[in-house]
Amino acid sequence: VFFHNALPFVGFGFLDNAIMIAAGTQIELSIGVVLGISTMAGKYCQIKNYLYLFSSSLAGYVEALASRLGLSIPDLTPKQADMWQTRLSAHLGKAIGVTIGCILGMFPLLFFGDEEEKLEEKN
C-alpha cells in the first residue's frame, strides 16, 4: 500500500517542482519585469496558480504510467482497506513520495546559478 501510493507521487512531485522552477523563472523574468511587480507577488499570484493547474493535470498521466510499468493495486478486502494502518500507509506513501519527487525535481536549479553570478559581477 505504501509503495503503491508513493511511486506515482514521486513522479508527480518531480514533474511539479521541475515545471514550477523552470517555467516559473521564465514567467517571472518576462511578465514580472514588464508589469513591475515584486518577485514574491509574481511567484505567488501568476506563476503558482497557473503552473499548479498544469502540473496537477499531469497526475493522472503519472498514475497511468505507473500502472503500465506494472505497479499493481494491492489486493485488499474492504475491511483491510478501511483499517487505520492501511490509511496511514497510504498517506505516508503519498507524503514521502511527493517529498522525494520534489527534491529530485529541483534539478533545474543547477542551471540557474551562473546567470545570477554573472549579473552580480557586472554590478
C-alpha positions, 0 to 999 in steps of 0.5 A: 500500500505504501509503495503503491501510493508513493511511486506515482507521487514521486513522479508527480512531485518531480514533474511539479517542482521541475515545471514550477522552477523552470517555467516559473523563472521564465514567467517571472523574468518576462511578465514580472519585469514588464508589469513591475511587480515584486518577485514574491507577488509574481511567484505567488499570484501568476506563476503558482496558480497557473503552473499548479493547474498544469502540473496537477493535470499531469497526475493522472498521466503519472498514475497511468504510467505507473500502472503500465510499468506494472505497479499493481493495486494491492489486493485488499478486502474492504475491511483491510482497506478501511483499517487505520494502518492501511490509511496511514500507509497510504498517506505516508506513501503519498507524503514521502513520495511527493517529498522525494519527487520534489527534491529530485525535481529541483534539478533545474536549479543547477542551471540557474546559478551562473546567470545570477553570478554573472549579473552580480559581477557586472554590478 
